[in-house]
Amino acid sequence: MNLITNDAIEKLQATLRGEIILPDDPDYDEARSIWNAMIDKRPGVIARCSGTADVIQAVRIAKDQDLLLSIRSGGHNIAGNALCEGGLTIDLSGMNSVHIDPHARRAYVEPGATLGDFDHEAQAFGLATSLGINSTTGVAGLTLGGGFGWLTRKYGMTVDNLMSVEIVTADGQRLWANAEQNADLFWAVRGGGGNFGIVTLFDFKLHSVGPEVFSGLVVYPLNEAKSLLNKYRDYVKTIPDELCVWAILRKAPPLPFLPPEVHGTEVVIFAFMHAGDVEEGKRLVAPVQQFGKPVGEHAGINPFSAWQQGFDPLLTPGARNYWKSHNFDELSDEAIDTVIEYAGKLPSEQCEIFIALMGGEANRVAADETAYAHRDVNFVLNVHGRWAEADEDEKCISWSRDFFNAATPYAMGGVYVNFMTEEETDRIGSAYGPNYDRLVQIKRKYDPSNLFRTNQNIKPLD
Ligand SMILES: Cc1cc2nc3c(=O)[nH]c(=O)nc-3n(C[C@H](O)[C@H](O)[C@H](O)COP(=O)(O)OP(=O)(O)OC[C@H]3O[C@@H](n4cnc5c(N)ncnc54)[C@H](O)[C@@H]3O)c2cc1C
């Protein structure tokens, strides 16, 4: 793979409608900044594409010159795969239109759209699809890895709602992929990440959601965690698909509904959303409010799109982040004890342990129906190492790794590809699971020279 050449830059300048940003340009540093401030890569050129034609041109130039290439959409990928060192970054962030067809219940979404862009357009018609929990995340990267959030138990993974894609493959061809056309490619992009081409349009099916939902947070002190998490694991076995409840262990942020003396203390937060009748939601959530003696609570009827932004203030760009993740089928006593032990030694105000509830519709799909294979997972545990200053790197990374290692014996072995850090190449097989061999075959067909390699890479020669 080659680094950028003057010839490639001239060709990009001559052929693209969008902007070309070079290292000497005043907006270069802004253009190369992504969500995780730990990432400090310097692409040789950033090509801000304006449409599919630009993407085709950029891919052809990269292919002809065997250039190191990366793809940036929402820029949220924790591993920093949106950028490459010295190569060509194809930046799709400006291609962010979302078109809703309310009668057909379909959304046509360009890759630079964020979840917030999507919800804004779809909720104008009381519609939504299964996406993530932070409105600034990119639809593109989230979808290509699988995608889950508050609606996953009711409507499946994001990929289960994907109907078609327009994709530019490594030979610079633009294809449609869906159940009828290029079905192998369509299967592969539903969980195989950015390995097979650049998606320039996503077509999703939509569902009636909200526009108001019963949602909120119930906050307890960490010293009740053992009893709380025992109750949580029993409770979630009884709830319907409409309801999703996640557990978060962290230091209490200064949320207005929490008494000042609770701020900065270790807490267990249950975050919930009911995608159905609000009165039914209140009834179903009542047990969570009685797991123990809450130190604060903020539960109510909220616009769905506002709830989708509820975690944004805790997940702003600019902080340093190091994540590790495990899949669990059950929360064993040992797993709960390990979670509580490490929640008791959080190294920063912002570090947290997220336990996302899966199951429901996401688990009614066969493991080989889409490239996303983890259809037996009931909880995704994410260790969010997150802090402000570089001099805290060592202690926060060590905490994340130590917790991850301590929890490993109780986990399933698989991992959600979108939560992997750059250094975890040894977990590629675990990320793609039983679908890995088929993904290698499809990679060989569509990208035999591994042009699309700045990702959790499926090598064509394995
Ligand atoms: C704060 C935060 C909250 C999150 N919450 C959730 C959540 O609730 N649920 C969830 O499932 N995930 C969640 N994630 C993980 C998220 O799914 C991944 O970070 C994902 O990669 C983000 O996509 P992006 O487009 O923003 O990222 P980018 O960094 O722009 O892209 C990531 C990678 O995806 C590939 N890619 C991107 N666009 C394209 C394209 N158009 N064509 C082909 N390949 C492409 C490329 O390999 C690229 O390097 C969260 C991440 C963050 C940082």
The ligand as an SDF file (V2000), in Angstrom:
LIG
                    3D

 53 58  0  0  0  0  0  0  0  0999 V2000
  -20.3050    7.8890   21.8300 C   0  0  0  0  0  0  0  0  0  0  0  0
  -20.5660    6.6260   21.0940 C   0  0  0  0  0  0  0  0  0  0  0  0
  -21.7620    5.9600   21.2670 C   0  0  0  0  0  0  0  0  0  0  0  0
  -22.0070    4.7840   20.5600 C   0  0  0  0  0  0  0  0  0  0  0  0
  -23.1960    4.1370   20.7640 N   0  0  0  0  0  0  0  0  0  0  0  0
  -23.4740    3.0410   20.0370 C   0  0  0  0  0  0  0  0  0  0  0  0
  -24.7270    2.3950   20.1650 C   0  0  0  0  0  0  0  0  0  0  0  0
  -25.5820    2.8150   20.9280 O   0  0  0  0  0  0  0  0  0  0  0  0
  -24.9650    1.3050   19.4160 N   0  0  0  0  0  0  0  0  0  0  0  0
  -24.0420    0.8190   18.5440 C   0  0  0  0  0  0  0  0  0  0  0  0
  -24.3370   -0.1700   17.8690 O   0  0  0  0  0  0  0  0  0  0  0  0
  -22.8350    1.3880   18.4130 N   0  0  0  0  0  0  0  0  0  0  0  0
  -22.5320    2.4920   19.1350 C   0  0  0  0  0  0  0  0  0  0  0  0
  -21.3130    3.0900   19.0160 N   0  0  0  0  0  0  0  0  0  0  0  0
  -20.2900    2.4620   18.1710 C   0  0  0  0  0  0  0  0  0  0  0  0
  -20.4620    2.8960   16.7370 C   0  0  0  0  0  0  0  0  0  0  0  0
  -21.3760    2.0000   16.1240 O   0  0  0  0  0  0  0  0  0  0  0  0
  -19.1230    2.8200   15.9870 C   0  0  0  0  0  0  0  0  0  0  0  0
  -18.2350    3.7190   16.5820 O   0  0  0  0  0  0  0  0  0  0  0  0
  -19.2740    3.1320   14.5150 C   0  0  0  0  0  0  0  0  0  0  0  0
  -18.0810    2.7690   13.8590 O   0  0  0  0  0  0  0  0  0  0  0  0
  -19.5510    4.5920   14.2720 C   0  0  0  0  0  0  0  0  0  0  0  0
  -19.8150    4.8570   12.9270 O   0  0  0  0  0  0  0  0  0  0  0  0
  -19.3710    6.2580   12.3000 P   0  0  0  0  0  0  0  0  0  0  0  0
  -19.8940    6.3220   10.9320 O   0  0  0  0  0  0  0  0  0  0  0  0
  -19.6890    7.3530   13.2360 O   0  0  0  0  0  0  0  0  0  0  0  0
  -17.8040    6.0680   12.3400 O   0  0  0  0  0  0  0  0  0  0  0  0
  -16.5640    6.2970   11.3430 P   0  0  0  0  0  0  0  0  0  0  0  0
  -15.4170    6.4080   12.2890 O   0  0  0  0  0  0  0  0  0  0  0  0
  -16.8000    7.4150   10.3950 O   0  0  0  0  0  0  0  0  0  0  0  0
  -16.5110    4.9880   10.5530 O   0  0  0  0  0  0  0  0  0  0  0  0
  -16.1110    3.7950   11.1590 C   0  0  0  0  0  0  0  0  0  0  0  0
  -15.7040    2.7800   10.1450 C   0  0  0  0  0  0  0  0  0  0  0  0
  -16.8650    2.2690    9.5020 O   0  0  0  0  0  0  0  0  0  0  0  0
  -16.5860    2.0290    8.1260 C   0  0  0  0  0  0  0  0  0  0  0  0
  -17.4380    2.9440    7.3560 N   0  0  0  0  0  0  0  0  0  0  0  0
  -17.9700    4.1180    7.7520 C   0  0  0  0  0  0  0  0  0  0  0  0
  -18.7380    4.6130    6.7810 N   0  0  0  0  0  0  0  0  0  0  0  0
  -18.6980    3.7500    5.7580 C   0  0  0  0  0  0  0  0  0  0  0  0
  -19.3120    3.7060    4.4880 C   0  0  0  0  0  0  0  0  0  0  0  0
  -20.1350    4.6640    4.0770 N   0  0  0  0  0  0  0  0  0  0  0  0
  -19.0520    2.6540    3.6820 N   0  0  0  0  0  0  0  0  0  0  0  0
  -18.2220    1.6540    4.0760 C   0  0  0  0  0  0  0  0  0  0  0  0
  -17.6120    1.6480    5.2750 N   0  0  0  0  0  0  0  0  0  0  0  0
  -17.8550    2.6830    6.1100 C   0  0  0  0  0  0  0  0  0  0  0  0
  -15.1290    2.3200    7.9030 C   0  0  0  0  0  0  0  0  0  0  0  0
  -14.3650    1.1480    8.0800 O   0  0  0  0  0  0  0  0  0  0  0  0
  -14.8390    3.3140    9.0110 C   0  0  0  0  0  0  0  0  0  0  0  0
  -13.4970    3.3230    9.3950 O   0  0  0  0  0  0  0  0  0  0  0  0
  -21.0380    4.2670   19.6910 C   0  0  0  0  0  0  0  0  0  0  0  0
  -19.8230    4.9320   19.5310 C   0  0  0  0  0  0  0  0  0  0  0  0
  -19.5940    6.0950   20.2180 C   0  0  0  0  0  0  0  0  0  0  0  0
  -18.2770    6.7820   20.0830 C   0  0  0  0  0  0  0  0  0  0  0  0
  1  2  1  0
  2  3  1  0
  2 52  2  0
  3  4  2  0
  4  5  1  0
  4 50  1  0
  5  6  2  0
  6  7  1  0
  6 13  1  0
  7  8  2  0
  7  9  1  0
  9 10  1  0
 10 11  2  0
 10 12  1  0
 12 13  2  0
 13 14  1  0
 14 15  1  0
 14 50  1  0
 15 16  1  0
 16 17  1  0
 16 18  1  0
 18 19  1  0
 18 20  1  0
 20 21  1  0
 20 22  1  0
 22 23  1  0
 23 24  1  0
 24 25  2  0
 24 26  1  0
 24 27  1  0
 27 28  1  0
 28 29  2  0
 28 30  1  0
 28 31  1  0
 31 32  1  0
 32 33  1  0
 33 34  1  0
 33 48  1  0
 34 35  1  0
 35 36  1  0
 35 46  1  0
 36 37  1  0
 36 45  1  0
 37 38  2  0
 38 39  1  0
 39 40  1  0
 39 45  2  0
 40 41  1  0
 40 42  2  0
 42 43  1  0
 43 44  2  0
 44 45  1  0
 46 47  1  0
 46 48  1  0
 48 49  1  0
 50 51  2  0
 51 52  1  0
 52 53  1  0
M  END
$$$$
